[in-house]
Amino acid sequence: MALATSEKQPIIKNFQRAKEDTGSPEVQIALLTERIKGLTIHFQTARKDFHSKQGLQGLVNRRRKLLQYLKDQNITSYRKLIGQLDLRDSY
């Protein structure tokens, strides 16, 4: 369930650090979060789609690692990002 380019552009604009930034951890985490939300909706109807569940677990793990990296590198950016994405209770 990849995101279309038209769906990615507003997400990238909201979370980019600079004008041409598309690969910062903030952008990657935001894009992964949208893909995870889409798959979560998919699983409400397709409960036995175990192959996609494995892919979802990979996305969640990748997002978790990126969040840990961002937390280690820039705690203020991490706190701002989790507040914007509603991933956890903000600090």
N, C-alpha and C positions, 0 to 999 in steps of 0.2 A: 504494500500500500504506500508507494512512494508519493511524495507531494509534487504537484504540478508546479511549474515555474511561476505561474500567476499566484499560487498560494504561498510560495516561498518569499517572493519579493517584499510583501508588507512585514513579514517576520524579520527578514534581514534588515530592513530599514529601521525597525524598532530597536534592534539589539546590537547594531554594528558600532564599533568604536570610532572608525573613520569613514570617510565617504565611500571608499572602494573596498571596505572590509567585508569579507564573506566567510572567513575561516577562523575568527577568534572563538575562544571557548564559549563566550556568551551566545554567539550566533549558533554554534553547533548544538549547544544544550537546548536552545529554543526550538530549533528544527527537530531535534530528537523528541522533545516533549510533544510537539504537534503530531508526529508519527505515532507515538505511544498512545495519545488520545484517540487517534483514528483506529488503531488496532483494538483498543479497549471497547470501542463502540461495536466493532466487528464481532467481538467475542460474545456480545450479548445475544446475537442470533446464531452464531456458529460455535457452539460450545465444544464440539469435538474436533476442532481444527488444531490438532496438536503440532503440526509443522509450523504453523504461524505462531503458536505459543512459544515455540523454541526461538523463533526470530524475535519475538517481543522480549524475551528474556535477554537476548543479546543486546537489544537496543537499551533496555533498562540498565544493564551492566556498563555499557559504553557511557551512558549519561552519568551514571554514578561515578565512574572514573574521572570524567571531565569535571564534574562538580567538586570532587576531592582535589583535583589539580588546581582549579580556580580558587578554592578555599585556601590552599597552601600558598598560592602566589599573591592573591589580592582579596583579602577578606571583605573589604567594603563592597567590591564589585559582586562578590558571591552573595552577600546579604541582600543587596539590591536586586539581583537576579531572582533569587528564590522568592522574594516578595512580589516581584512582577509576575512570575509564573505560577504563584500559589502552590509551590511544591511542598513547603513545610510552613510551620508558623514562623513568621519573620521575627528577628531578634529585636 
